[in-house]
Amino acid sequence: MLRIVVTGFGPFPGMPANPTALLAPALARSRRLARNGLDVTAIVLDTSYVRLEPRIGALLASPAPDVLLMLGVAGRAKVLRVEARGLGRANTTSADAAGRTPRRRPRGPLIRRSRVALVPAVVALRRRRLPADRSIDAGRYLCNAAYHEALGQADGTLVVFVHVPKPRPHAGTRRRGRPSRPPLLHMEQGLTDLVLLLARAAWRLRADAHRPTASRRDGRRRRR
């Protein structure tokens, strides 16, 4: 059975109700994912710079999950954004939920990239008629800090971050002629498809890890 961890965030200044705190548990309760043999755990992270690093380390500790799907909300966005990378940069003027700002530059290289194939991920969301796109800028707030930290600590775990827009309150409130944010249930359905896509990628990685290399096969043939 594959282990999947889905993270969301709690509230922060300007976002008193974070939709990812609902989306992550909804994916963990998904019967569809359970029927596909996936053990999905939801973790809602505190929007806190101080607690971020140890919490990321704990959720990636042995036994590490096969997939880590991180969710964050982008308040002004109209589309879901699949993030290609986390950057070792932080906005020192944007406070977290505790009123604190980052005290130092994130450790490690400036850029850490996801190993997840982003185009299929975007396609999986668009097949649900969700507005989705690839992004190379995860911002300078805790979403980016969490992604950069997770990519640095992940060892064998597939990690990807998806920014979601604030959901439309009701499915029938779309304005004519204007791009509209999707409702929460619609995003949940698309993210369920994305989890299945990530699980298939993780299965392939696991199979490749157990497949004998060419040199090992040649060695066995010679011994015969």
N, C-alpha and C positions, 0 to 999 in steps of 0.2 A: 504493500500500500504506500502510495506517495503521501508525503507530508507537505501541506501547503499552509503558509502563514500569510494572512492578509492583515495589514495594519491600516488604521485610520488615525485621525487626530481629534483631540478634544477642542473645546472653544478657545478662541484667542481674540485679542482686541480687534473689533470690527466684524467678528464672526461668532456671535454668541451661540449659534446652533450650527455645528459643523456636520454637513451631510455625510462625511466619511465615517463618522462615529455610528451612523446607521447602516451604511453600505457594507462595512467590514463584517459586522455580526450577521447581516442578512446573507452574505455569501457563506459564512460558516454554517448557517442553518439550511443551506440549499439541499433539497433532496436529490436534485439532479446531479450535483457534484458527488454526493454520497453514493448514489447508484453507480457512478463511474469509478468507485473504489478510491476516492480521495478523502483523506483525513484533513479537514480544513479547520484551522484555528484562527480566531479573530483577536487582535490586540489593538486597543485604542490607546495611543501614546499621548502622554501629557505634552502640551505645547510648551515645553520647557527646555532651554538650552542646557541647564545643569544636569537634568535627568536623561538627556537624549543619548549620550554615548554609552553609559552603562546599560540602558534599556536595549539598545540595538545589539550590544554585545551579548546580552542574556538571551535574546530571541534567536541569535545565530549560533549559540553555543551547542556543543555536542549533546544529543544528536541533532545536527543541523537540519532544517527543513530542506526539501528538494526545491521548493519555489518560495520566494518572498515577493508578494505583490503589495506594493506600498501605494496608498491612496492619500491624496491631499486635495484641498479645495482651492481653486483660483477664483476669487470673488468676482472679477470683471470678465472672466472668460465666457464664451458662448459654446465652446467645443471641448471635448475631452482631448487631453494632450498626453501622448505617450512620450515620456522623457528619455532621450538618448543617453544623457550623462548627468553626473553630479559635479558641481564645481566647488573647489576649495576656496570659496569666497562667501562672505556674510555681510549683511547690512547692519552696521553697528548702531544704527539709530532706531531700528524697528524692535520694539520690546515684545517679549513672549507673554504668555498668560500670567506669569508672576511679576511682570513689569521689568524683567531683566533683559539686557542686551548681551550679545556674545562678547566674551572678554578677550578672545584671541582668534586668530585665523585658524580654520580647520587644519588638522594635521594631514600630512601626505601630499601626493601630487596635486597639481591644480585641477586636472581633469581625470575623472574616472568614468569609464564607459560601461554601459550594460552589455552583457553577452546575448541578450534577447534580440531576436530578429524583429525589428520594429515594424517593417512594412506588413508582415502577416498580422501583427497585433492590431495595427490600425484597420486593416481590412476586416478583421473579426468584429470590430466595433461597428464599422460602417455597414456590415451586412445586417445589423439590427436597425439600420437607418438612424444610427447615432452620428452626430457631427463629431468627427475625430480627425486628428492629425498628429504628425510626428513633431517633436519639439527638441531643440538643442539648448534651451534655457529654462532650467527649473526654478529660476528666481534666486533670491538672496536671503530667503527666510528659512524657517525650520524645515520646510519640505525639502529644499535643496540640501540643507545640512544633514538631514536624516538619510537622504539618498547617497550623498557622498560618503558618509560614515558606513552605511550598509555595504556599498560596493567595495569599500576597503576591507571590511571584516569578512565578507562572504568568501568561503572556500568550497567551491563545488555547488553552491546554491545559486540558482538562477534568480536574479534580482531585477525588478523593473518598477518604475514609479509612474503612476497615472494621475495627472491633475484632472479633476472633474469641476464643472461649473456648478454654481448654486442651482439646485433643481427648480424647475417650474412648479409652482404650487399645485396645479391641477392639469391633467392632460388636455383639457379643453380650453385653456386660456391663452392659446397661441395668437399672436397678433399677425394680421395679414401683411405680407410683404416684408417682414422683418425676420432675421435669424432668431430662432427661439431656443432657449435652454430646454433640454429634455427633462421630463419628470423623473423622480427618484426611481420608480419601479422600472422604467425604461433603461436607466443606467445600470440597475442591478442585473437585468437580463443580459445586457451587453458584456458586463464584467464577468458574468458567469461563463459566457462563451470564451472570454479571454483566459480565464483560469483553466478551462479545458485545453485550450491551445498551448498554454505554458506547461501543463501537465504532460502533454504529448512530447514536447521538446525535452522535458526532464526525463521521460522514459527513454528517449533516444540516447540521451547522454549516459544514462545508467547502463543501457545495453552496450554502448560503445566502450564503456569502462571495463566491462566484463568480457569483451570480445578479444581473443588472442591477437597480438600484433603479428605483422608479417614475419618479423624475425623469429618470434617464438614458434610460429607454424613451421618455418623452414627448419628450425632446430629439431623439432619433433620428427619431421620427415627424414632428416639425416640420421637420427638415432634409430629409426626403423630399418 
